[in-house]
Amino acid sequence: MEDMDLTETLGLGLKTGPGKRSQDHPAINEQQAAFVREYVRNGGNGSAAAIVAGYKKDRARNTAWELCQKPKILDAIKLQQARYISGELSNVALGTLGNIMRDETAPAAARVQASRWVLEAAGHGLPAAALAARLGMDGADKPLSEFSLADLEEMTKRAAESLDRMRAVNAPTIEAEAMEAQ
């Protein structure tokens, strides 16, 4: 038998059969993968994605709906969305935050918040590190995601003890102020 592409085109504009498998999404063929990439890139316009992927223009809407009913296509869309968000969109978001941080005309609160988000995205975990340092724990230079369960339990225990101490110190002041107000 000759080595030929056995892909058949049905009257629906959908290609079935072995076809060439996608390297990005091995469970689907190249044309389906092109649909998935375009669908994610264009924000979910299935008809436009079907046309760009090479499906018949007059069936694009139906083809898109049919493709989006297939679990393997839906799985590929979720994977592509995760790649897109963690890749290209992540870079755009960090670039935008960088622009806000450097914009001296931007409100100070916006610049500070942008700085915090960038630092947290970079894994510097300032809130966790600050809390760990305040509680006298080792590892104050690591993000919260790197603390072990035992570290987190210890942090919680020390935070509760610290809060109890603060309440004990502030309690007479609060009562005295309440008595003076009467």
C-alpha positions in Angstrom: 0.0 0.0 0.0 1.3 3.5 -0.9 2.3 5.8 1.9 -0.5 8.4 1.6 -2.5 10.7 3.8 -5.6 8.7 4.7 -7.4 11.8 6.0 -11.0 11.9 4.8 -13.1 15.0 4.5 -16.7 14.4 5.5 -19.5 16.7 4.3 -19.3 18.6 7.6 -15.9 20.1 6.9 -14.4 18.0 9.6 -11.3 16.0 8.9 -11.2 12.5 10.4 -8.8 9.6 10.2 -5.2 9.2 11.2 -4.0 12.4 9.6 -0.9 14.1 10.9 -0.9 14.3 14.7 -0.1 17.6 16.4 3.2 17.9 18.2 1.7 20.4 20.7 -1.4 18.3 21.3 -0.8 14.6 20.4 -4.4 13.6 21.0 -5.6 15.7 18.1 -4.6 16.3 14.5 -2.8 19.3 13.1 -5.9 21.0 11.8 -7.7 20.6 15.1 -4.6 22.0 16.9 -4.6 25.0 14.5 -8.3 25.5 15.5 -7.3 25.3 19.2 -4.4 27.7 18.9 -6.5 30.3 17.0 -9.5 29.8 19.3 -7.4 30.7 22.3 -5.5 33.5 20.6 -8.6 35.2 19.4 -10.4 35.0 22.7 -12.9 32.2 21.9 -14.3 33.1 18.5 -14.9 29.5 17.2 -16.1 30.5 13.7 -13.0 32.6 13.0 -10.8 29.9 14.5 -12.3 27.3 12.2 -11.7 29.4 9.1 -8.1 30.2 10.1 -7.6 26.5 10.7 -8.7 25.7 7.2 -12.2 24.4 7.7 -14.9 25.3 5.2 -16.0 28.9 5.6 -19.7 28.1 5.0 -19.6 25.5 7.9 -17.3 27.4 10.2 -19.9 28.0 12.9 -21.2 24.4 13.0 -17.6 23.0 12.8 -16.5 25.2 15.7 -19.5 24.0 17.8 -18.8 20.3 16.8 -15.2 20.6 17.7 -16.0 22.2 21.1 -18.1 19.2 21.9 -15.1 16.9 21.8 -13.4 16.2 25.1 -10.0 16.0 23.5 -10.5 19.4 21.9 -11.7 20.9 25.2 -8.7 19.4 27.0 -6.4 20.9 24.3 -8.1 24.3 24.7 -7.5 24.3 28.4 -3.9 23.3 27.9 -3.4 26.0 25.3 -5.1 28.6 27.5 -2.7 27.7 30.4 0.3 28.0 28.0 -1.0 31.3 26.6 -1.6 32.8 30.1 1.7 31.6 31.5 3.6 32.6 28.4 2.6 35.5 26.2 0.0 37.1 28.4 2.2 36.8 31.5 4.9 38.8 29.6 2.4 41.4 28.6 1.0 41.7 32.1 4.5 42.0 33.7 5.4 44.6 31.0 2.2 46.6 31.9 3.0 46.4 35.6 6.6 47.5 34.8 5.3 50.5 32.9 3.0 51.4 35.8 5.9 51.1 38.3 8.1 53.4 36.2 5.4 56.0 35.4 6.1 58.9 37.8 2.7 60.4 36.9 0.8 57.3 38.1 -0.7 57.4 41.5 1.7 56.2 44.2 -0.8 53.5 45.4 -0.9 52.1 41.8 2.9 52.0 41.6 3.3 50.3 44.9 0.6 47.7 44.1 2.2 47.0 40.7 5.5 46.5 42.5 4.0 44.1 45.0 2.4 42.0 42.2 5.7 41.9 40.2 7.6 40.8 43.3 5.0 38.2 44.2 4.9 36.9 40.6 8.7 36.6 40.8 8.3 34.3 43.8 9.6 36.7 46.4 6.6 36.3 48.6 7.0 39.4 50.6 4.0 38.9 52.9 5.1 35.3 53.8 8.7 36.4 54.3 7.7 39.4 56.4 5.5 37.3 58.6 8.2 34.6 59.0 10.7 37.3 59.9 8.4 38.9 62.4 7.7 35.5 64.0 11.5 34.8 64.3 11.4 31.9 61.9 14.1 30.6 59.7 13.6 30.8 55.9 12.2 34.3 55.9 13.7 34.7 52.4 11.6 32.0 50.7 8.1 32.3 49.3 5.1 30.8 51.1 4.8 28.1 48.5 8.2 26.7 49.6 7.3 26.4 53.3 6.6 22.8 54.5 3.4 21.9 56.3 5.3 21.8 59.6 6.7 25.3 58.8 3.2 26.6 58.1 1.8 25.0 61.3 4.6 26.6 63.3 4.0 30.0 61.6 0.3 29.7 62.4 1.0 28.8 66.0 3.5 31.7 66.5 1.1 34.1 64.8 -1.7 33.1 67.1 0.6 33.4 70.2 1.7 36.9 68.9 -2.0 37.9 68.4 -2.9 36.7 71.9 0.0 38.8 73.4 -1.1 41.9 71.5 -4.7 41.4 72.7 -3.4 41.0 76.3 -1.4 44.2 76.1 -4.2 46.2 74.4 -7.1 44.9 76.5 -6.7 47.3 79.5 -6.3 50.3 77.2 -9.5 49.4 75.4 -11.4 48.9 78.6 -10.0 52.2 80.1 -11.1 54.1 77.0 -14.5 52.5 77.1 -14.9 53.5 80.8 -13.8 57.1 80.1 -16.4 57.4 77.4 -19.2 56.5 79.8 
